[in-house]
Amino acid sequence: MSVEQAKINFGYLKQALSKQRQGLSIHKDPLARKDSLKETLKGDGIPVDTVENPHGAYCALSLTNTPDKFKPKLKEWQSELLSILGEAGIEGHDPITAPEAFDINPTIPPGDVYRIDEARVARHRIFAFLNIFPSTGAGAEAEIAKRYNRIAVVLHHENILVSTMQPDRSIHLQFSDLKGQRNRFVQLFQFLQKFEPGQGFDSQGNPILLGFRNNRSYNLAELVYEFFPDLKYNFDPTVSILKFEVLNPEIIT
């Protein structure tokens, strides 16, 4: 057994992370979450008997505003992420291939697209999000994921600067080479499936994503950073953004 695998053993939690629970306050435990989700589904006009797949992930990414020249790279990362999830035992949904995707059918009204994707987020417990562009292109989905208390994993490229408007109650990670870091990300997603999600606050009153296991609650993001410090997102304002060019300014004249 490798050092990484040994650390992921949950016997390590008791001695290494007992102090982490100090100061946490629970806003929504798994039981309260279950009742809350029914009310949220009802309020959003989605059938209340919608089943949440605890081993399913909605994999959001920018579609409409992605420059054509960058789409192959983005699709490459998305494909690798879906493969990682599959190896971790998670069924991933790729919105690129959805019938209502803009590149497939741009005629579907926006309201219909929103409700379809909203229901899809509700059916997947995990929300994995490739956050690459200055304007994310998936901000609506990220807020839906927060409202539905998903286990949200936001993936940033370490050399790309994105908006500082980043969702809380999420686990922010960074990568440089998804293929080269594949094993670590597989371990990460296997790790996350051991927890029931909830919501709470840390000792400073900041909203946090909670993870519940064996009747104990954890700050799930901080727990991940403890076990996977090499994947923790470190905001660096000195790296560059991906620059876009307006190729058709004549449409606004």
Sequence and secondary structure as in RCSB ss.txt:
>XXXX:A:sequence
MSVEQAKINFGYLKQALSKQRQGLSIHKDPLARKDSLKETLKGDGIPVDTVENPHGAYCALSLTNTPDKFKPKLK
EWQSELLSILGEAGIEGHDPITAPEAFDINPTIPPGDVYRIDEARVARHRIFAFLNIFPSTGAGAEAEIAKRYNR
IAVVLHHENILVSTMQPDRSIHLQFSDLKGQRNRFVQLFQFLQKFEPGQGFDSQGNPILLGFRNNRSYNLAELVY
EFFPDLKYNFDPTVSILKFEVLNPEIIT
>XXXX:A:secstr
  HHHHHHSTHHHHHHHGGGGTT EEEE HHHHHHHHHHHHHHTT  TT   EEEEEEEE   TT  GGGHHHHH
HHHHHHHHHHHHTT EEE GGGSTT TTT TTS HHHHHHHHHHHHHTEEEEEEEE SSS S HHHHHHHHHTT 
EEEEEEETTB   S   SSSEEEEES TTTTHHHHHHHHHHHTT EEEEEE TT  EEEEEEETTEEEEHHHHHH
HH GGGB    TTSB      S GGGG 
